[in-house]
């Protein structure tokens, strides 16, 4: 995956094709920013895309009909014995290991699908469990998570120069910032949601921690905006005893839910889904429905 900047989308596509050595049909790309000429040379914006190379599909049977294949002597391949790890891939990441199996006999290369995930396993290839880190102080634990997170982001296509981690009250507070912080957040926070979900699964399973992720003050800005947005809803609930928000997108639903539950701890506050898939929040008494 590579981030390409150019004066036009056509130029960005051409650069990406040259970078990957492929045609545009083999290119998979996402437009992050459209180009803008600006006024008198000011406020101009470049085209930005994130491009990856598509994996070519296998040729179909129809494509091979006209091909002549010279018959060859059948060669019997040696029997392949599937290991337990190959049969049950999901069990490769199980924290339980048979007591009869020595640690040195475990091949760490079969436990992780790629080099990045290998960094989240210990030297013997066995995934770390929360019990392993019970004796670490919060400061040491925060430093270890920060080092691993920096190494992960260095291998990504995003330009991130600030990674700070603080562990307190069984929660990892993570702050990330840099030139590509907005790209890491994504439109309507969809990349933020995905990244936060991945971090939670890693930190909760490996260290038993919950997380609070902040990328370039994204969450604080959204919280402030939602706090102003729900003021009329809060006033309506105090007046009539119930209320509901308009449809909200992405992470805004979760932020509004937390704020409304904090404002009305004795009321029923929940997310509801409309027929078109959009979501909103209702506030009501526990024995009533809207």
Steps between C-alpha positions, in 0.01 A plus 500: 500500500640838397380858533537697175480879466480676162355807330219296344334164546629384159855581601450320834374188318800513265746531791332209683519281188871576465561437871335155487606422142146416393212626287215706642273194476719322752497800733267531797476853632304728731469874442585681822498856367387648169721764336402866527648789301425766759480873441800685351718208596385504863316225687591249230481132591673202347336171411571230759430130454590186693582223253561128528569229245213262438576129519449361148223244479568149376420439131163342442438165333372677186832684465684169491279324244716593200827425673667173401668321784739221413410191700756418760564204716301524817720575797371399835552772754617402845235479766460819696419467865296793623606627835257596767577866437417467127168332568381747761645837404296688758655288774849628411434801716358308794681583822479140621791268424515130573700437815679205333629716213837668572511870420809456283311265265248768405573667167418868539479547121185286491328701770486838332387571141746782435800684639298776669292260707818319602595809699205446731617154603773409741828332409357149500208589278241464775258787530544699817222485755399763758652285775845545345495873572352506849837590652565794265433854620260720305793709378695196369185358342426833327856516364481147362168567324630833368812336350297229327245750369775722358651201323161408354430852369849527350408208275178666383462752217393777740736778606461495880764668719336501845397192698441532873358234733399531863355215707268588786211323673526194273464722190757586232470867400650529149574827319607499134581799279686583181467625144269212400289501817192602301553207263526264795164630625332461159168628372240512781761331723476159331877439516503622860233242587688217330836595653347539846338157469831337402686668786237393751518136388879503531530686833205336671608147410873553558495734801141495628464874431224720366593787270420862432641608165551864402629592154589870457228612741236331284299364792511821706379699199218255430399491867476879511295506180260229622462672838366810322294289259305313773416809710148533346445127551600526866263794552218306332556201730491719812175659377312200359674205662622347173684592183707375208782624281515529124690226312872508578795360306800293601653554840269795572230252606723352771614843624140625524396179677768542768412866560124437519544206737715719721232773490210259568629209713146405611345486154501253215757625247564276199596494132222423252530412132274627222395308188761678288776386737557839666522510881366738762469509880182502706459609862196376688373353823584132547133393487413698186583477133515767230 
